[in-house]
Amino acid sequence: MVRLTMDLIAKNAGHKNRSEEDFGQYVQKLTHLNLSDKNIDSIGDLSFCKNLRVLYLYDNQINQIQNLDFASNITHLYLQNNRISSIENLSPLKKLEKLYLGGNYITVVEGLDKVGELRELHIESQHLPPGEKLLFDPVSLNSLAKSLSVLNISNNNIDELEELAVLENLSYLKAVDNRLKHMKDLEGVLKKWTKLRRIDLTGNPICQKPKYKDRIIVQKCSLAESLDGKEIQEMERRFLMNWKASRAARKKSNERKTDEQAANVEFCKQTNQLLHAYLKLTEIIKLHTSPKIVGVCSLFGSHM
């Protein structure tokens, strides 16, 4: 296996036969480093690469995120398709904006509570144990609440999104090929994602629900730009907005009619109760008074 070291960087950059001083100046100025698909299994000492902004290490055999203390300037880190099982040792990356971890062995999204500027997290298609789904640490989610705008959690056996509702700045969610199936749960989360513009749920059971597309567009009517990889046309948006308004008006009208009917029923009920009480009172009077008084009561009753 191969360890990522300065020697490997020199070999990859064609500086093998140059002077040590020349190479030292080169790595200090280095801002982008691509060492993808090099069979690397561990990250060694890269402390000379202090100006590194973008690091490509995808398609290797790396099993641990480590030795990135030097990387305070890194903004993009590509670690897809390795053998990483834990998100760790990222706290020194204060400027990290985009993190790519798809195709690894991560079971819990954690260790991101100190990465305050992260805008994109791509953690799709993890190699999970049979029957398990990708989990999310609440501490990390709360830390990402105000910064994260793009989240890719596709193909991770996820069956609900409620815990992700704290991500208040989310503008794009990709959750393809999961196990989402409850429309009401999804609608509840969509209400909280006020900045969401794009959402892709292709391949989830929920996509088979009646009027699935219409209900999502109506829920995010004035904001949604695309759904499941397809742009939402303005004519379609307006039609659904008008349909929603018409439906709300009908509902309000029906509620008003129902209230009026209920009031009429209550009035009739009270009237019948009063009539019943009056009739009962006259019967009691007849039983306990003289015929003369009964006649007076009967006469009184006839004028009621």
Salt bridges, closest charged atoms under 4 A:
ASP22 OD2 - ARG18 NH1 3.87
GLU97 OE1 - ARG119 NH2 2.85
GLU120 OE2 - LYS98 NZ 3.56
GLU120 OE1 - HIS122 NE2 2.89
ASP159 OD1 - LYS133 NZ 2.79
GLU168 OE2 - LYS146 NZ 3.24
GLU187 OE2 - ARG215 NE 3.07
GLU234 OE1 - ARG237 NE 3.19
GLU234 OE2 - ARG238 NE 3.46
GLU236 OE2 - LYS213 NZ 3.53
